[in-house]
């Protein structure tokens, strides 16, 4: 897995939306590619013990959101968070996981998601934490990290949650941060439906599909897909520029960008996974 990196709040690449909240971490640790200011992120959260209904709703709506190039943010907890991240990884799409532990593999929680954390980074996503390497999952860390999940996102979707749960803490943070709040309705006799149903009564948008979210956020998936792909970092920007006029063999890309061969190789792989470029065969690449 990538090395753990850090970024200060004063750095220009520090996520702009996160910087807006008064409790933004002064120092952020990450693995992978940080969300850029050009990307639109959206949070999907819910109970650690979802029903079949909750699992299906999470996967369906998450995959629909990916159709508008939204980057899904969640907390990589068991349950709804995990299903949201997995729906992205299975599509080869980047996703952002905000952890309540250090980012070293000994500290990552839950342990059963260790391989998922590797796949998130491998598919161009990012693991983020305000906690230094070696920090275990103290109980108080997880409600704290939820403010980061919300801050990075344009809106928050609650799929299933009991009345007394960390998910409703996240929903309240969304209200405090003036983010759009969405909830999937559930059966009135189910405990997991109590949270979302209460939120809907209080004004959250009742959500049956991603279109309900697109309508509120004023997103037209067709127009989004017609737009040129966005570079996620400076290395991708250089490769985009190199391929603007013609397809190039990998050696020519290295020469034009002046990047090292390992950096070009790994960046090309991630760009191909995300559908930004294509391999024409024999390590010759073109814009997709």
Protein Blocks (a to p, Z undefined) as FASTA:
>chain_A
ZZdddddfkbmklcfklmmpmklcfbdcdehjdddfkbccddddddfbdcfklmmmmmmm
mmmmmmnopacddehighjllmmmmmmmmnopacddddfbdfbfklpccfklmmmmmmmm
mnopacddfbdehiacdfklmmmmmmmmmmmpmbdcdfbdcfbdfklmmmmmmmmnopac
ddddddfkbfklmmmmmmmmnopacdfbfklmmmmnopafklmmmpccddfbfklmmmmm
mmmmpccdfklmmmmnopafklmmmmmmmmmmnopaccebjhiacdZZ
